[in-house]
């Protein structure tokens, strides 16, 4: 009887593990870190549309979390003082929002939150979501 219980327990564990793996296959979140602009560029971050190609090359320490199922991206990175000035010039200030900017491309909109230490946090949404009024 003990042997049958062990086999049933093993089978049950395999079913639980397999179920968890199958559930995660539907998860679209990808998290990645790039220490430099060059590393992010080389991996196709800008071509994939996870970030717009308007960032200055001094951008660094990219932490990116992308949901491939929803085509959304969020994360943060750092800019030096000169890089921040160049970057902000390419953005539109959000109405009545201090240190909040947006950038709109044909397919996406990015909201950027900046601080005086060069830290930039962002969120990206597909234009389709915005048109369907699901924009925060």
C-alpha positions in Angstrom: 0.0 0.0 0.0 2.9 2.4 0.8 4.3 2.0 -2.7 1.0 2.8 -4.3 0.7 6.0 -2.2 4.2 7.0 -3.2 3.3 6.6 -6.9 0.1 8.5 -6.4 2.0 11.3 -4.6 4.6 11.5 -7.4 1.9 11.6 -10.0 0.0 14.3 -8.1 3.2 16.3 -7.8 3.9 15.9 -11.6 0.4 17.1 -12.4 0.7 20.2 -10.1 4.1 21.1 -11.6 2.9 20.5 -15.2 -0.2 22.6 -14.5 1.9 25.5 -13.1 4.2 25.3 -16.2 1.2 25.4 -18.6 -0.3 28.3 -16.7 2.9 30.3 -17.0 3.1 29.7 -20.8 0.2 32.1 -21.1 2.0 34.7 -19.0 3.4 37.4 -21.2 5.7 39.2 -18.8 9.3 39.6 -19.7 11.7 41.3 -17.3 15.2 42.3 -18.3 18.1 44.5 -17.3 20.5 46.3 -19.6 23.4 48.2 -18.0 24.0 50.4 -21.1 22.1 52.0 -24.0 24.3 50.0 -26.3 23.3 46.7 -24.7 19.6 47.7 -24.9 20.0 48.7 -28.5 21.9 45.6 -29.5 19.1 43.4 -28.0 16.5 45.3 -30.1 14.6 47.2 -27.3 14.0 50.2 -29.6 13.1 48.2 -32.7 10.7 46.0 -30.6 9.0 49.2 -29.5 9.6 48.6 -25.8 11.1 52.1 -25.6 11.1 54.9 -28.2 14.3 55.5 -30.2 14.6 59.1 -28.8 16.7 58.3 -25.8 20.1 59.7 -25.7 23.1 57.2 -25.7 24.0 58.2 -22.2 20.9 56.4 -20.9 21.8 53.5 -18.6 20.6 51.0 -16.1 17.5 49.9 -17.9 15.0 47.8 -16.0 12.3 46.8 -18.4 9.2 44.8 -17.8 7.1 44.0 -20.8 3.8 42.2 -21.1 3.9 40.6 -24.5 0.3 39.6 -24.4 -0.9 43.1 -23.8 1.9 44.8 -25.7 2.6 47.1 -22.7 6.0 48.0 -21.2 7.1 49.7 -18.0 10.3 50.3 -16.3 13.0 52.8 -15.5 16.5 54.0 -16.5 18.9 56.8 -15.7 20.2 59.8 -17.6 23.0 62.3 -16.8 22.0 66.0 -16.5 22.8 66.8 -20.2 21.0 63.7 -21.4 18.0 64.6 -19.4 17.8 68.0 -21.0 18.1 66.5 -24.5 15.5 63.9 -23.7 12.9 66.2 -22.2 13.2 68.5 -25.2 11.8 65.7 -27.3 8.8 65.1 -25.1 5.5 66.9 -24.5 4.8 68.0 -20.9 1.5 66.6 -19.5 -1.0 69.2 -18.6 -0.6 70.4 -15.0 1.8 67.6 -14.2 5.2 68.4 -12.7 7.9 66.2 -14.1 5.5 64.1 -16.2 5.9 63.9 -20.0 4.6 61.9 -22.9 5.8 60.8 -26.2 3.5 59.5 -28.9 4.4 57.3 -31.9 2.2 55.7 -34.5 1.7 52.6 -32.4 2.3 53.6 -28.8 2.2 56.3 -26.1 4.8 56.5 -23.4 4.4 58.4 -20.1 7.7 59.4 -18.5 8.1 60.5 -14.9 11.4 62.2 -14.2 13.3 63.4 -11.1 16.2 65.7 -10.5 18.6 62.8 -9.9 18.3 61.5 -13.5 15.9 58.7 -12.7 13.2 58.2 -15.3 10.3 55.8 -14.8 8.0 55.1 -17.7 4.9 53.2 -18.9 4.1 52.4 -22.5 0.6 51.6 -23.8 -0.5 50.7 -27.4 -2.4 53.4 -29.2 -5.3 50.9 -29.6 -5.8 50.7 -25.9 -5.9 54.5 -25.7 -8.5 54.7 -28.5 -10.6 52.2 -26.5 -10.4 54.6 -23.5 -8.5 52.1 -21.3 -5.7 54.6 -20.7 -5.0 55.5 -17.1 
